[in-house]
């Protein structure tokens, strides 16, 4: 007979600042839960699951906070838990999809959803004989997160010089993508939709001002624009652009919502943030799939609710269904 679980819910995380608003809600509700801090952790393959339900909130960007071992450990732990029969929200397959921009783009194509044309490579010399390179292009790491390592590239020669002079750009997993550069109206920004299961929680517009770190957590991008940020990714010293701005998006097109729901449903995601932008030519291009619920309380409040309360409701429903 397996040992009885020690707690109802276990939350896997690496950056506590992102999860603290949810922890506060769970504490107020008196829910039985435990925290699994992935920064320094171990498990035995002989150990049974110790919670009735696990909620994975690990992020691909852990390496930018000096924690490169978090991602492989998380994958190993998720697979262990699932092989032992534990219910896991945003489990190993979902996390693996979040870790691969290549897989995300291929999946969007398979669903018939417009996406940026991308080329994945492990050596810039392999690009020299290709006749399908178009510049400018966006250089992105295969394992993205918080806009790290993203740069606009103007030519193959510029790319080769960059990689020769800054080999750390290959981090964390030694794969890069050249992705179609997609212009968009800077006053409109990009759109991020947050889902709980197949249901839309809210949508927001994100005005980037040319920045790539669009983390919606108030810990990274404070609501007042002037507060202290705990984000590990600092903008370049020469950056004079204003902080990223976040606005509730009440007029989300129905077909954009449906495309996001199709992505979430097909990938069996429990919590998701889906991002798209609209080009001057009228394309609506989906380009990022996130499995980490870095929610933004002021946006939820603009829709009349606390988003972290909604996540707690979602977790309690999932627990009651077990």
PECORHU-V822621 format. One record per pair of residues at least 24 apart in sequence whose C-alpha atoms are under 10 Angstrom apart, sorted by the first residue. I is the first residue (numbers start at 1). J is the second residue. D is the distance in whole Angstrom. If there is no record, write none. Layout:
i = <I I>
j = <J J>
d = <D D>
This chain:
i = <2 2 2 3 3 3 3 4 4 4 4 4 5 5 5 5 5 5 6 6 6 6 6 6 6 7 7 7 7 7 7 7 7 8 8 8 8 8 8 8 8 8 8 9 9 9 9 9 9 9 9 9 9 9 9 9 10 10 10 10 10 10 10 10 10 10 10 10 11 11 11 11 11 11 11 11 11 11 11 11 12 12 12 12 12 12 12 12 12 12 12 13 13 13 13 13 13 13 13 13 13 13 13 14 14 14 14 14 14 14 14 14 14 14 14 14 15 15 15 15 15 15 15 15 16 16 17 17 17 17 17 17 18 18 18 18 18 18 18 18 18 18 18 18 18 18 19 19 19 19 19 19 19 20 20 21 21 21 21 21 21 21 21 21 22 22 22 22 22 22 22 22 22 23 23 24 24 25 25 25 25 25 25 26 26 26 26 26 26 26 29 29 31 31 37 38 38 38 38 38 38 38 38 39 39 39 39 39 39 39 39 40 40 40 40 41 41 41 41 42 42 43 43 43 43 44 44 45 45 45 45 46 46 47 47 47 48 48 48 48 48 49 49 49 49 49 49 49 50 50 51 51 51 51 52 52 52 52 52 53 53 53 53 53 53 53 53 54 54 54 54 54 54 54 54 54 54 54 55 55 55 55 55 55 55 55 56 56 56 56 56 56 56 56 56 56 56 56 57 57 57 57 57 57 57 57 57 58 58 58 58 58 59 59 59 59 59 59 59 59 59 59 59 60 60 60 60 60 60 60 60 60 60 60 60 60 61 61 61 61 61 61 61 61 61 61 62 62 62 62 63 63 63 63 63 63 64 64 64 64 64 64 64 64 64 65 65 65 66 68 68 68 71 71 71 71 87 87 87 88 89 89 89 89 89 89 89 89 90 90 90 90 90 90 90 90 91 91 91 91 93 93 93 94 94 94 94 94 94 94 94 94 94 95 95 95 95 96 96 97 97 97 97 97 97 98 98 98 98 98 98 98 98 98 98 99 99 99 99 99 99 99 99 99 100 100 100 100 100 100 101 101 101 101 101 101 101 101 101 101 102 102 102 102 102 102 103 104 104 104 104 104 104 104 104 105 105 105 105 105 107 107 107 108 108 108 108 108 108 108 108 111 111 111 111 112 113 113 113 113 113 113 113 113 113 114 114 114 114 114 114 114 115 115 115 115 115 115 115 115 115 115 115 116 116 116 116 116 116 116 116 116 117 117 117 117 117 117 117 118 118 118 118 118 118 119 119 119 119 119 120 120 120 120 120 121 121 121 121 121 122 122 122 122 122 122 123 123 123 123 123 123 124 124 124 124 124 124 124 124 125 125 127 127 127 128 128 133 133 133 134 134 134 134 135 135 135 135 136 136 136 136 136 137 137 137 137 137 137 138 138 138 138 138 138 139 139 139 139 139 139 139 140 140 140 140 140 140 140 141 141 141 141 141 141 141 141 141 141 142 142 142 142 142 142 142 142 142 143 143 143 143 143 143 143 144 144 144 144 144 144 145 145 145 145 145 145 146 146 146 146 146 146 146 146 146 147 147 147 147 147 147 148 148 148 148 148 149 149 149 150 150 150 150 150 151 151 152 152 152 153 153 153 179 182 182 182 182 182 182 182 183 183 183 183 183 184 184 184 184 184 184 184 185 185 185 185 186 188 188 188 189 189 189 189 189 189 189 190 190 190 190 190 190 190 190 190 191 191 191 191 191 191 191 191 191 191 191 191 192 192 192 192 192 192 192 192 192 192 192 192 192 192 192 193 193 193 193 193 193 193 193 193 193 193 193 194 194 194 194 194 194 194 194 194 194 194 194 194 194 195 195 195 195 195 195 195 195 195 195 195 195 195 196 196 196 196 196 196 196 196 196 196 196 196 197 197 197 197 197 197 197 197 197 198 198 198 198 198 198 198 198 198 198 198 198 198 199 199 199 199 199 199 199 199 200 200 200 200 200 200 201 201 201 201 201 201 201 201 201 201 202 202 202 202 202 202 202 202 202 202 202 202 203 203 203 203 203 203 203 203 203 203 203 203 203 204 204 204 204 204 204 204 204 204 204 204 205 205 205 205 205 205 205 205 205 205 205 206 206 206 206 206 206 206 206 207 207 207 207 207 207 208 208 208 208 208 208 209 209 209 209 209 209 210 210 210 210 210 211 211 211 211 211 211 211 212 213 214 214 214 214 215 215 215 215 216 216 216 216 216 216 216 216 216 217 217 217 217 217 218 218 218 218 218 219 219 220 221 221 221 222 223 223 223 223 246 246 246 247 247 247 248 248 248 248 248 248 249 249 249 250 250 256 256 256 259 260 260 263 264 264 270 270 271 271>
j = <47 48 49 47 48 49 50 48 49 50 51 52 48 49 50 51 52 53 32 33 34 49 50 51 52 31 32 33 34 50 51 52 53 32 33 34 50 51 52 53 54 316 319 33 34 35 50 51 52 53 54 55 88 315 316 319 34 35 36 49 50 51 52 53 54 55 56 88 35 36 37 51 53 54 55 56 57 58 88 89 36 37 38 54 55 56 57 58 74 77 78 37 38 39 55 56 57 58 59 62 70 74 292 38 39 40 57 58 59 61 62 65 67 70 71 74 39 57 58 59 61 62 65 231 57 219 217 218 219 220 230 231 57 215 216 217 218 219 220 230 231 292 293 294 295 296 57 217 219 293 294 295 308 219 308 217 218 294 295 296 297 307 308 309 293 294 295 307 308 309 310 311 312 308 312 308 309 306 308 309 310 311 312 308 309 311 312 313 315 316 309 312 312 316 70 62 67 69 70 71 73 74 77 66 67 68 69 70 71 73 74 67 69 70 73 70 73 74 77 73 77 73 76 77 80 77 80 77 80 81 84 80 84 80 81 84 80 81 84 85 86 80 81 82 84 85 86 87 81 86 81 86 87 88 86 87 88 319 322 86 87 88 89 315 318 319 322 78 81 82 86 87 88 89 90 91 315 319 87 88 89 90 91 270 271 315 88 89 90 91 92 94 95 270 271 291 292 293 89 90 91 95 271 291 292 293 294 90 95 291 292 293 95 98 99 144 145 146 290 291 292 293 294 95 96 98 99 100 143 144 145 146 172 290 291 292 99 143 144 145 146 147 148 172 232 233 145 146 172 232 143 145 148 171 172 232 145 146 148 149 171 172 231 232 233 231 232 233 232 171 172 173 95 96 99 143 318 319 322 270 197 268 269 270 271 291 315 318 267 268 269 270 271 272 291 292 268 269 270 291 267 268 269 264 267 268 269 270 271 272 289 290 291 269 290 291 292 143 291 143 267 269 289 290 291 142 143 144 145 272 288 289 290 291 292 141 142 143 144 145 173 289 290 291 141 142 143 144 175 289 140 141 142 143 144 176 177 287 288 289 141 142 143 175 176 177 142 142 263 267 286 287 288 289 290 179 286 287 288 289 263 266 267 259 262 263 285 286 287 288 289 259 262 263 266 259 256 259 260 262 263 284 285 286 287 259 276 283 284 285 286 287 179 180 182 276 277 283 284 285 286 287 288 178 179 180 181 182 285 286 287 288 177 178 179 180 181 182 287 176 177 178 179 180 181 176 177 178 179 180 175 176 177 178 179 174 175 176 177 178 170 173 174 175 176 177 160 163 170 174 175 176 156 157 159 160 161 163 164 176 156 160 156 160 178 156 157 178 179 180 178 179 180 181 178 179 180 181 178 179 180 181 182 177 178 179 180 181 182 177 178 179 180 181 182 169 176 177 178 179 180 181 169 170 175 176 177 178 179 169 170 171 172 173 174 175 176 177 178 170 171 172 173 174 175 176 177 178 171 172 173 174 175 176 177 171 172 173 176 288 290 212 213 214 215 288 290 212 213 214 215 216 220 231 232 233 211 212 213 214 215 233 212 213 232 233 234 176 212 233 176 177 211 212 213 178 212 178 179 181 178 179 181 287 277 278 279 280 283 285 287 277 278 279 280 281 277 278 279 280 281 282 283 277 278 279 280 210 247 277 278 244 245 246 247 276 277 278 214 246 275 276 277 278 279 285 286 246 247 248 249 252 256 274 275 276 277 278 286 216 246 248 249 260 272 273 274 275 276 277 286 288 289 290 249 252 256 257 260 261 272 273 274 275 276 289 260 261 271 272 273 274 275 290 291 292 293 294 295 307 257 260 261 264 269 270 271 272 273 274 291 293 311 261 264 269 270 271 272 273 293 310 311 314 315 261 264 265 268 269 270 271 272 314 258 260 261 262 263 264 265 266 268 269 270 271 272 257 258 260 261 264 265 270 271 257 258 260 261 272 273 271 272 273 295 300 303 305 307 310 311 248 249 250 252 257 273 295 299 300 302 303 307 247 248 249 250 251 252 257 273 274 275 299 300 303 246 247 248 249 250 251 252 275 296 299 300 245 246 247 248 249 250 252 275 276 277 299 244 245 246 247 248 249 275 277 242 243 244 245 246 247 241 242 243 244 245 246 240 241 242 243 244 245 239 241 242 243 244 235 236 239 241 242 243 244 244 244 243 244 245 246 244 294 295 296 244 245 246 293 294 295 296 297 299 293 294 295 296 297 294 295 296 297 298 294 296 294 245 246 296 296 296 297 298 299 296 298 299 298 299 302 298 299 300 301 302 303 299 302 303 302 303 284 285 286 286 286 289 289 289 291 314 315 311 314>
d = <10 7 9 9 7 8 8 9 9 7 9 9 9 7 4 5 6 9 9 9 9 9 5 6 8 9 6 6 7 7 5 7 9 5 6 8 9 5 5 6 9 9 7 4 6 9 9 6 6 5 6 7 10 8 9 8 5 6 7 10 8 6 8 6 5 6 9 9 5 6 8 10 9 6 5 6 7 9 10 10 5 6 7 7 6 5 5 6 8 10 10 5 6 8 9 7 5 5 8 10 9 9 10 5 6 9 8 6 7 10 7 10 9 7 10 10 8 9 8 8 10 8 9 10 10 10 9 9 6 9 8 9 9 10 10 6 8 6 8 10 10 10 9 6 8 10 8 9 10 9 8 9 10 10 10 10 10 10 9 10 9 10 7 9 10 10 10 9 5 8 10 8 7 9 9 9 10 10 7 6 10 9 7 9 8 10 7 10 10 10 10 9 9 9 10 10 9 9 6 9 8 7 10 10 7 9 8 6 10 9 10 9 9 8 10 9 8 10 10 9 9 10 10 8 9 10 9 9 7 9 9 10 9 9 9 9 9 8 7 9 9 9 6 9 7 8 6 9 10 9 10 8 9 10 7 7 9 8 8 7 5 6 8 9 8 7 8 9 9 10 8 6 5 6 9 9 10 10 9 6 5 7 8 9 10 8 7 6 6 7 9 10 8 10 10 9 8 10 9 8 10 9 9 8 5 7 9 10 8 9 7 10 9 9 9 9 7 9 9 8 6 10 10 9 10 7 6 9 6 6 5 9 9 9 10 9 9 8 7 4 6 9 8 9 10 10 8 10 10 9 10 9 10 9 7 10 9 9 7 10 9 9 10 7 7 9 6 8 9 10 7 10 9 10 9 10 10 10 9 9 10 9 8 6 8 10 9 9 10 8 6 6 7 9 7 9 9 8 9 10 8 9 9 10 7 7 6 9 10 10 10 9 7 9 9 7 9 10 10 10 8 10 8 9 9 10 8 8 9 10 9 6 6 6 9 10 7 5 7 9 10 10 9 10 9 5 5 8 10 10 9 8 5 7 7 9 8 9 8 8 10 7 9 10 9 8 9 10 10 10 10 8 7 7 10 10 9 7 8 9 9 9 9 10 10 8 10 8 8 10 10 9 8 8 9 9 10 7 10 10 9 9 8 7 10 10 9 8 7 5 6 9 10 9 10 9 10 9 8 5 5 6 9 10 6 5 8 8 7 8 6 10 10 8 6 5 9 10 10 10 6 6 4 6 10 8 5 5 6 9 7 6 4 7 9 9 6 6 6 8 9 10 6 5 6 9 9 9 10 9 8 9 8 10 8 6 10 8 10 9 9 8 8 10 10 8 10 8 9 9 9 9 7 9 9 9 8 8 10 9 8 6 9 9 6 6 5 5 8 8 6 5 6 6 9 10 7 6 5 6 9 9 9 9 9 6 5 7 7 8 7 7 8 8 8 6 5 6 9 9 9 8 7 8 5 5 6 10 9 7 7 9 8 9 10 10 9 10 10 9 10 10 8 10 9 10 9 7 5 6 6 9 10 9 9 8 8 5 4 7 8 8 8 7 10 7 10 10 9 10 10 10 10 7 9 10 9 9 10 8 9 10 9 10 8 8 7 9 9 8 10 9 8 6 7 9 7 6 5 6 9 10 10 9 8 7 7 8 10 9 9 10 9 9 10 10 7 8 10 10 7 6 5 7 10 10 10 10 10 10 8 9 10 8 6 5 6 9 9 9 10 10 9 10 10 6 6 4 7 9 10 9 10 10 9 9 9 8 7 10 8 6 5 6 9 10 9 10 8 6 5 7 9 9 10 10 8 9 8 10 10 8 8 8 9 8 6 5 6 8 10 9 10 10 9 8 6 5 7 9 9 9 7 7 10 9 7 8 8 6 5 6 8 9 10 9 6 8 9 6 6 10 9 8 8 9 9 9 10 10 7 9 10 10 10 7 9 9 8 9 10 10 10 10 10 8 9 10 8 8 9 8 8 8 9 10 10 10 8 7 10 7 9 9 6 5 7 9 7 9 9 9 10 8 9 10 7 5 4 4 8 10 9 10 10 7 9 8 6 5 6 6 9 10 10 10 10 10 7 6 5 6 9 9 10 10 10 9 6 5 6 8 9 9 8 5 7 9 10 6 6 7 6 8 9 7 9 10 9 8 10 9 8 9 8 7 9 8 10 7 9 9 9 7 9 10 9 9 8 9 6 6 6 10 10 9 5 6 6 9 9 8 6 8 9 10 10 10 8 9 10 10 9 9 8 10 9 9 8 9 7 9 9 5 8 9 7 8 9 9 9 9 8 8 10 9 9 9 9 9 9 10 9 10 9 10>
